[in-house]
Amino acid sequence: MKRLYITTAIAFSVLLLAPSCKSVDQYGVEQQTPFRGSDYESSRRYFRAVGKGQSADERVARSKSDMDARTQLAGMVDVTIKEVADDYLRESAIVDRSEVMTQFQSLSRQVMNTRLADVRKLDEKVYYNSEKQQYTAFTAYEIHKNSMFDMIEDQIELKAEQNEAVVEAMKEILEQARKQSEE
């Protein structure tokens, strides 16, 4: 009789706890995508990004993956510049901080909109899924950080109408960004 109670209690516990156990397949099957690993991640010297695009047309899939990777690169550059600029402006005694930030953000956007300096395509792969009749393209790009900073510095110097203090502050911000990327 005692065994029957113990067996019933164990069976009942298993039934109660079984639904709360998560299966390994709860998220689905992990997909192996190309361009994984440290060779395709940003480093001290390079901004790197991988884009993905899907479409029934191969050209469109390639174009989407290209745009996705370039957008990621532009975002990385923008975030890096903003972080360094924020740190610089916090530490310095510049009177017109908002002017410096506004000019710098405008300049960064302008550089990103015109072209990304020294972008190099690392690799590109295209797959075709016959069931879905869909192409999937992956594209990997990199930019040498110093080349990007040189491009931004050139744009700063072209803006001669800016306040000299603002130009100097922007150059110092770029110099700090260079130093941080080399650490």
Backbone as CSV, one residue per row, in Angstrom:
resi,resn,N_x,N_y,N_z,CA_x,CA_y,CA_z,C_x,C_y,C_z
1,MET,0.819,-1.194,0.000,0.000,0.000,0.000,0.868,1.265,0.000
2,LYS,1.931,1.205,0.828,2.833,2.329,0.903,3.511,2.569,-0.453
3,ARG,3.860,1.454,-1.127,4.462,1.556,-2.452,3.511,2.182,-3.450
4,LEU,2.270,1.868,-3.354,1.268,2.415,-4.266,1.171,3.928,-4.110
5,TYR,1.206,4.413,-2.874,1.164,5.854,-2.638,2.413,6.546,-3.193
6,ILE,3.568,5.933,-2.951,4.820,6.522,-3.434,4.837,6.533,-4.953
7,THR,4.440,5.436,-5.571,4.413,5.353,-7.032,3.422,6.356,-7.608
8,THR,2.275,6.487,-6.990,1.271,7.445,-7.445,1.788,8.875,-7.287
9,ALA,2.442,9.176,-6.179,2.981,10.517,-5.934,4.064,10.860,-6.958
10,ILE,4.918,9.890,-7.249,5.975,10.127,-8.241,5.362,10.345,-9.616
11,ALA,4.414,9.520,-9.994,3.769,9.657,-11.304,3.047,11.000,-11.408
12,PHE,2.366,11.383,-10.345,1.652,12.657,-10.342,2.635,13.834,-10.449
13,SER,3.763,13.752,-9.734,4.787,14.806,-9.794,5.371,14.927,-11.193
14,VAL,5.629,13.793,-11.820,6.178,13.810,-13.176,5.182,14.456,-14.129
15,LEU,3.909,14.141,-13.985,2.888,14.733,-14.853,2.776,16.244,-14.643
16,LEU,2.929,16.696,-13.412,2.854,18.128,-13.139,4.091,18.879,-13.633
17,LEU,5.242,18.284,-13.487,6.487,18.961,-13.836,6.859,18.834,-15.315
18,ALA,6.363,17.832,-15.989,6.744,17.597,-17.392,6.444,18.783,-18.306
19,PRO,5.266,19.417,-18.209,5.023,20.547,-19.112,5.950,21.741,-18.859
20,SER,6.449,21.871,-17.629,7.316,23.012,-17.352,8.747,22.789,-17.841
21,CYS,9.115,21.552,-18.153,10.445,21.285,-18.707,10.479,21.775,-20.144
22,LYS,11.461,22.564,-20.433,11.585,23.117,-21.781,12.386,22.158,-22.646
23,SER,11.906,21.950,-23.800,12.589,21.097,-24.761,13.708,21.882,-25.425
24,VAL,14.705,21.190,-25.904,15.798,21.828,-26.628,15.270,22.456,-27.912
25,ASP,14.207,21.905,-28.455,13.662,22.381,-29.725,12.676,23.533,-29.577
26,GLN,12.557,24.115,-28.399,11.568,25.170,-28.216,11.835,26.386,-29.092
27,TYR,13.091,26.609,-29.449,13.434,27.758,-30.274,13.584,27.381,-31.737
28,GLY,13.525,26.110,-32.029,13.736,25.660,-33.399,15.171,25.197,-33.577
29,VAL,15.515,24.891,-34.787,16.845,24.391,-35.100,17.782,25.569,-35.362
30,GLU,18.958,25.536,-34.754,19.924,26.610,-34.961,20.405,26.585,-36.406
31,GLN,20.400,27.755,-37.015,20.820,27.876,-38.409,22.304,28.204,-38.480
32,GLN,22.988,27.548,-39.368,24.398,27.840,-39.604,24.484,28.873,-40.719
33,THR,24.775,30.098,-40.356,24.887,31.156,-41.356,26.357,31.364,-41.699
34,PRO,26.636,31.785,-42.910,28.028,32.044,-43.270,28.548,33.307,-42.577
35,PHE,29.836,33.472,-42.619,30.509,34.666,-42.097,30.335,34.827,-40.590
36,ARG,30.526,33.752,-39.878,30.495,33.795,-38.425,31.920,33.711,-37.907
37,GLY,32.152,34.286,-36.778,33.460,34.187,-36.151,34.197,35.511,-36.128
38,SER,35.377,35.471,-35.544,36.133,36.705,-35.312,36.599,37.381,-36.597
39,ASP,36.736,36.634,-37.684,37.148,37.252,-38.951,36.096,38.208,-39.493
40,TYR,34.869,38.083,-39.020,33.773,38.910,-39.525,33.194,39.833,-38.460
41,GLU,33.900,39.986,-37.346,33.467,40.883,-36.278,34.394,42.092,-36.232
42,SER,33.877,43.209,-35.775,34.692,44.423,-35.675,35.860,44.193,-34.725
43,SER,36.956,44.871,-35.015,38.150,44.740,-34.186,38.697,46.134,-33.878
44,ARG,39.911,46.178,-33.323,40.534,47.471,-33.014,40.754,48.293,-34.270
45,ARG,41.048,47.629,-35.364,41.432,48.335,-36.582,40.327,48.445,-37.622
46,TYR,39.316,47.590,-37.538,38.297,47.549,-38.588,36.884,47.563,-38.020
47,PHE,35.996,48.255,-38.734,34.563,48.085,-38.541,34.168,46.990,-39.528
48,ARG,33.440,45.962,-39.068,33.000,44.891,-39.964,31.515,44.640,-39.748
49,ALA,30.850,44.272,-40.839,29.418,43.990,-40.756,29.042,42.942,-41.792
50,VAL,28.011,42.167,-41.453,27.473,41.153,-42.361,26.008,41.472,-42.597
51,GLY,25.626,41.535,-43.856,24.245,41.817,-44.215,23.571,40.591,-44.797
52,LYS,22.259,40.548,-44.665,21.465,39.437,-45.189,20.295,40.012,-45.965
53,GLY,20.005,39.405,-47.113,18.868,39.838,-47.910,18.178,38.649,-48.543
54,GLN,16.851,38.689,-48.604,16.077,37.598,-49.203,15.104,38.161,-50.220
55,SER,14.978,37.435,-51.334,14.048,37.851,-52.375,13.902,36.721,-53.390
56,ALA,12.835,36.790,-54.172,12.647,35.840,-55.265,13.601,36.159,-56.415
57,ASP,14.105,37.378,-56.459,15.048,37.814,-57.489,16.455,37.869,-56.884
58,GLU,17.406,37.224,-57.527,18.768,37.167,-56.994,19.396,38.552,-56.858
59,ARG,19.204,39.409,-57.853,19.773,40.761,-57.790,19.233,41.539,-56.602
60,VAL,17.942,41.396,-56.359,17.321,42.107,-55.238,17.858,41.570,-53.912
61,ALA,18.023,40.259,-53.805,18.570,39.667,-52.580,19.983,40.177,-52.321
62,ARG,20.797,40.242,-53.373,22.163,40.760,-53.227,22.145,42.232,-52.818
63,SER,21.268,42.986,-53.440,21.164,44.411,-53.137,20.738,44.631,-51.687
64,LYS,19.782,43.838,-51.220,19.319,43.962,-49.832,20.432,43.619,-48.848
65,SER,21.182,42.558,-49.124,22.258,42.181,-48.200,23.364,43.234,-48.205
66,ASP,23.636,43.792,-49.380,24.625,44.858,-49.508,24.209,46.083,-48.687
67,MET,22.958,46.478,-48.840,22.443,47.644,-48.115,22.424,47.388,-46.607
68,ASP,22.059,46.180,-46.199,22.022,45.839,-44.784,23.418,45.941,-44.164
69,ALA,24.418,45.399,-44.837,25.790,45.456,-44.310,26.300,46.892,-44.246
70,ARG,26.047,47.673,-45.288,26.504,49.068,-45.301,25.798,49.897,-44.227
71,THR,24.527,49.624,-44.001,23.782,50.324,-42.951,24.374,50.009,-41.582
72,GLN,24.727,48.745,-41.364,25.347,48.372,-40.095,26.688,49.074,-39.904
73,LEU,27.487,49.141,-40.974,28.775,49.842,-40.887,28.580,51.314,-40.540
74,ALA,27.649,51.949,-41.215,27.382,53.370,-40.954,26.942,53.571,-39.507
75,GLY,26.126,52.671,-39.005,25.683,52.759,-37.616,26.828,52.618,-36.630
76,MET,27.756,51.712,-36.922,28.913,51.531,-36.040,29.776,52.788,-35.994
77,VAL,30.011,53.377,-37.145,30.811,54.606,-37.202,30.112,55.716,-36.427
78,ASP,28.817,55.857,-36.638,28.044,56.906,-35.975,28.075,56.738,-34.460
79,VAL,27.873,55.513,-33.988,27.877,55.253,-32.545,29.253,55.542,-31.954
80,THR,30.304,55.131,-32.634,31.664,55.381,-32.145,31.930,56.871,-32.016
81,ILE,31.574,57.620,-33.039,31.792,59.071,-33.019,30.983,59.718,-31.899
82,LYS,29.732,59.302,-31.727,28.892,59.891,-30.673,29.459,59.610,-29.288
83,GLU,29.919,58.373,-29.057,30.481,58.032,-27.752,31.705,58.890,-27.440
84,VAL,32.603,58.992,-28.403,33.819,59.784,-28.190,33.471,61.257,-28.013
85,ALA,32.555,61.754,-28.825,32.156,63.165,-28.730,31.521,63.462,-27.377
86,ASP,30.660,62.573,-26.900,30.044,62.776,-25.586,31.102,62.834,-24.492
87,ASP,32.047,61.891,-24.524,33.117,61.888,-23.523,33.937,63.171,-23.593
88,TYR,34.276,63.572,-24.800,35.094,64.778,-24.991,34.367,66.012,-24.467
89,LEU,33.103,66.143,-24.824,32.353,67.334,-24.421,32.120,67.376,-22.919
90,ARG,31.997,66.212,-22.284,31.843,66.168,-20.837,33.117,66.658,-20.140
91,GLU,34.267,66.292,-20.696,35.548,66.624,-20.071,36.032,68.032,-20.402
92,SER,35.645,68.566,-21.524,36.190,69.852,-21.957,35.315,71.010,-21.497
93,ALA,35.861,72.205,-21.648,35.157,73.411,-21.215,34.675,74.212,-22.417
94,ILE,34.153,73.527,-23.403,33.651,74.222,-24.589,32.329,74.895,-24.238
95,VAL,32.212,76.147,-24.637,31.017,76.916,-24.318,29.815,76.410,-25.107
96,ASP,29.984,76.210,-26.395,28.857,75.860,-27.256,28.859,74.368,-27.600
97,ARG,28.566,73.545,-26.612,28.570,72.090,-26.794,27.546,71.638,-27.822
98,SER,26.372,72.224,-27.771,25.314,71.796,-28.695,25.701,72.078,-30.139
99,GLU,26.397,73.179,-30.372,26.848,73.513,-31.731,27.841,72.470,-32.239
100,VAL,28.776,72.069,-31.376,29.769,71.065,-31.773,29.078,69.747,-32.101
101,MET,28.175,69.303,-31.230,27.482,68.025,-31.466,26.626,68.086,-32.721
102,THR,25.917,69.173,-32.915,25.069,69.312,-34.103,25.911,69.263,-35.365
103,GLN,27.006,70.006,-35.385,27.888,70.024,-36.553,28.494,68.645,-36.804
104,PHE,28.900,67.980,-35.736,29.539,66.679,-35.888,28.550,65.640,-36.395
105,GLN,27.343,65.638,-35.847,26.333,64.690,-36.314,25.976,64.958,-37.763
106,SER,25.859,66.214,-38.120,25.568,66.571,-39.504,26.687,66.102,-40.422
107,LEU,27.910,66.303,-39.991,29.063,65.894,-40.782,29.126,64.374,-40.926
108,SER,28.889,63.654,-39.836,28.899,62.188,-39.897,27.840,61.685,-40.862
109,ARG,26.642,62.263,-40.779,25.571,61.863,-41.702,25.950,62.151,-43.142
110,GLN,26.551,63.308,-43.369,26.948,63.691,-44.725,27.968,62.701,-45.287
111,VAL,28.948,62.323,-44.475,29.959,61.364,-44.921,29.316,60.017,-45.223
112,MET,28.407,59.584,-44.361,27.750,58.293,-44.570,26.861,58.318,-45.808
113,ASN,26.210,59.446,-46.039,25.308,59.537,-47.189,26.064,59.601,-48.510
114,THR,27.235,60.201,-48.512,27.964,60.313,-49.776,28.638,58.991,-50.127
115,ARG,29.470,58.507,-49.243,30.120,57.228,-49.494,30.834,56.785,-48.230
116,LEU,31.027,55.515,-48.138,31.816,54.980,-47.043,33.242,54.828,-47.562
117,ALA,34.177,55.441,-46.893,35.562,55.450,-47.364,36.212,54.077,-47.221
118,ASP,36.886,53.656,-48.268,37.668,52.414,-48.269,36.900,51.186,-47.794
119,VAL,35.677,51.042,-48.246,34.905,49.850,-47.910,35.438,48.699,-48.750
120,ARG,35.645,47.573,-48.100,36.153,46.403,-48.800,35.191,45.247,-48.584
121,LYS,34.777,44.622,-49.677,33.897,43.464,-49.579,34.757,42.256,-49.230
122,LEU,34.467,41.651,-48.074,35.224,40.483,-47.645,34.774,39.231,-48.381
123,ASP,33.460,39.079,-48.504,32.927,37.883,-49.151,31.438,38.061,-49.408
124,GLU,30.921,37.225,-50.282,29.490,37.232,-50.579,29.081,35.811,-50.938
125,LYS,27.953,35.382,-50.395,27.421,34.055,-50.713,25.938,34.194,-50.998
126,VAL,25.480,33.426,-51.995,24.068,33.437,-52.364,23.566,31.999,-52.348
127,TYR,22.413,31.795,-51.724,21.791,30.480,-51.648,20.414,30.553,-52.295
128,TYR,19.969,29.411,-52.851,18.634,29.356,-53.446,17.850,28.246,-52.766
129,ASN,16.670,28.585,-52.253,15.769,27.619,-51.639,14.693,27.290,-52.664
130,SER,14.747,26.083,-53.225,13.811,25.721,-54.294,12.388,25.540,-53.775
131,GLU,12.227,25.171,-52.502,10.877,25.024,-51.941,10.163,26.373,-51.868
132,LYS,10.874,27.373,-51.373,10.291,28.713,-51.240,10.499,29.559,-52.486
133,GLN,11.310,29.064,-53.414,11.684,29.806,-54.619,12.194,31.199,-54.230
134,GLN,13.207,31.156,-53.374,13.720,32.397,-52.805,15.246,32.337,-52.688
135,TYR,15.885,33.449,-53.021,17.327,33.592,-52.868,17.615,34.247,-51.525
136,THR,18.694,33.805,-50.890,19.187,34.442,-49.678,20.651,34.786,-49.915
137,ALA,20.980,36.048,-49.740,22.350,36.518,-49.968,22.941,37.034,-48.663
138,PHE,24.207,36.751,-48.465,24.964,37.253,-47.326,26.167,38.010,-47.869
139,THR,26.420,39.193,-47.333,27.547,40.008,-47.771,28.302,40.504,-46.544
140,ALA,29.621,40.402,-46.589,30.464,40.872,-45.485,31.363,42.006,-45.975
141,TYR,31.363,43.107,-45.226,32.173,44.285,-45.555,33.040,44.670,-44.364
142,GLU,34.105,45.416,-44.671,34.913,46.012,-43.614,35.418,47.380,-44.063
143,ILE,35.657,48.243,-43.072,36.255,49.561,-43.292,37.408,49.680,-42.307
144,HIS,38.531,50.143,-42.772,39.641,50.425,-41.869,39.269,51.689,-41.088
145,LYS,39.326,51.618,-39.778,38.871,52.734,-38.943,39.619,54.030,-39.240
146,ASN,40.923,53.955,-39.374,41.687,55.185,-39.624,41.328,55.820,-40.958
147,SER,41.033,55.023,-41.965,40.610,55.575,-43.262,39.298,56.332,-43.117
148,MET,38.398,55.772,-42.308,37.114,56.435,-42.088,37.325,57.753,-41.351
149,PHE,38.185,57.744,-40.346,38.454,58.972,-39.604,39.134,60.016,-40.494
150,ASP,40.013,59.574,-41.389,40.647,60.499,-42.344,39.599,61.163,-43.225
151,MET,38.639,60.378,-43.680,37.573,60.910,-44.543,36.766,61.973,-43.793
152,ILE,36.440,61.696,-42.546,35.675,62.663,-41.752,36.511,63.918,-41.509
153,GLU,37.791,63.738,-41.228,38.661,64.902,-41.010,38.753,65.768,-42.269
154,ASP,38.832,65.141,-43.431,38.844,65.899,-44.692,37.573,66.726,-44.841
155,GLN,36.445,66.138,-44.459,35.178,66.858,-44.549,35.135,68.032,-43.570
156,ILE,35.742,67.851,-42.400,35.798,68.950,-41.424,36.566,70.124,-42.015
157,GLU,37.691,69.841,-42.628,38.529,70.902,-43.196,37.858,71.593,-44.375
158,LEU,36.982,70.890,-45.087,36.270,71.501,-46.210,35.205,72.494,-45.749
159,LYS,34.771,72.346,-44.518,33.741,73.235,-43.975,34.404,74.469,-43.373
160,ALA,34.910,75.332,-44.212,35.657,76.511,-43.748,34.772,77.540,-43.054
161,GLU,33.466,77.513,-43.328,32.590,78.535,-42.758,32.282,78.289,-41.281
162,GLN,32.716,77.178,-40.742,32.436,76.869,-39.348,33.312,77.694,-38.417
163,ASN,32.832,77.845,-37.219,33.565,78.503,-36.155,34.877,77.742,-35.914
164,GLU,35.973,78.452,-35.787,37.294,77.820,-35.618,37.343,76.947,-34.364
165,ALA,36.701,77.387,-33.287,36.682,76.594,-32.054,35.944,75.276,-32.268
166,VAL,34.869,75.327,-33.046,34.098,74.115,-33.345,34.946,73.153,-34.173
167,VAL,35.654,73.684,-35.169,36.512,72.851,-36.022,37.598,72.184,-35.181
168,GLU,38.230,72.935,-34.298,39.281,72.375,-33.444,38.714,71.300,-32.519
169,ALA,37.540,71.559,-31.958,36.912,70.572,-31.078,36.608,69.287,-31.845
170,MET,36.118,69.435,-33.068,35.796,68.262,-33.879,37.059,67.473,-34.218
171,LYS,38.150,68.163,-34.496,39.416,67.479,-34.784,39.927,66.734,-33.549
172,GLU,39.777,67.344,-32.379,40.198,66.675,-31.150,39.346,65.445,-30.881
173,ILE,38.064,65.532,-31.163,37.172,64.382,-30.994,37.625,63.243,-31.905
174,LEU,37.939,63.563,-33.140,38.424,62.542,-34.076,39.735,61.925,-33.596
175,GLU,40.602,62.738,-33.066,41.888,62.228,-32.576,41.670,61.261,-31.416
176,GLN,40.726,61.582,-30.537,40.406,60.670,-29.439,39.812,59.374,-29.972
177,ALA,38.984,59.463,-30.996,38.404,58.257,-31.597,39.508,57.373,-32.172
178,ARG,40.479,57.983,-32.807,41.623,57.220,-33.344,42.374,56.506,-32.222
179,LYS,42.632,57.230,-31.140,43.369,56.644,-30.020,42.598,55.479,-29.412
180,GLN,41.288,55.648,-29.249,40.480,54.571,-28.685,40.466,53.352,-29.589
181,SER,40.470,53.560,-30.892,40.437,52.416,-31.807,41.762,51.663,-31.815
182,GLU,42.839,52.317,-31.411,44.148,51.672,-31.382,44.430,50.976,-30.059
183,GLU,43.629,51.249,-29.047,43.849,50.624,-27.724,43.399,49.190,-27.716
